Amino acid sequence: MNLLKTKLESLTKQNHIEILKILKSHREVVLNENKSGIFINMSTLPSTILLELQKYLEHVNYQNTLLQPAEEQMEYIKQTFYSEVEVDETPPPPQPSPNAVSFFT
């Protein structure tokens, strides 16, 4: 159970929201909330809920293994094709009006 707890804690905020949705779908789960966040006592969770959390964790890990190569490829493309292009963000100098007179030439 400590390993499951550690893995769940290391997930992203979005994953924590999904875990909270899973827990809230079960009436027997007691959620304790304060200004630091929402807490649960995992030792009181039924084994069916622990299995559901484990399955969700496996799903997240599977997604990460699928997405990691794509993210690495996107980063490679970004570095290869877009890092050499320098964008000059300074505005162009103002152009004199055709009717302007220059006193300092």
Steps between C-alpha positions, in 0.01 A plus 500: 500500500792738566626450146155580361481808722842622385416448133165677534662796676756540221235545228403830343223727622276386213551138605420592861172650382414174321589301813273726703218432253553126548494536877195729502306245296503270806279609787698308760817701440560773757678806361663746740556847360688798639693795357793270413291268286285188513614199698382141527591221735602227257502237773121528524439459126340173388715279279269563202582871509871431544484278191322775309773746597765247397332458160490876454870520585575227244297696243702818569828311473390341172402842361837641601688220323298570185536877516867521600641407154265746330603777739868422443445511123320833526787642707752371245309665216472822697874505573597401146277726296402789721786571738723652226243757398550819695208732515583868525225644713625857496264729312628653177616860520233755421491606137500871434193645347542589133426860596749504790794739500831384646711764674785271614643325196 
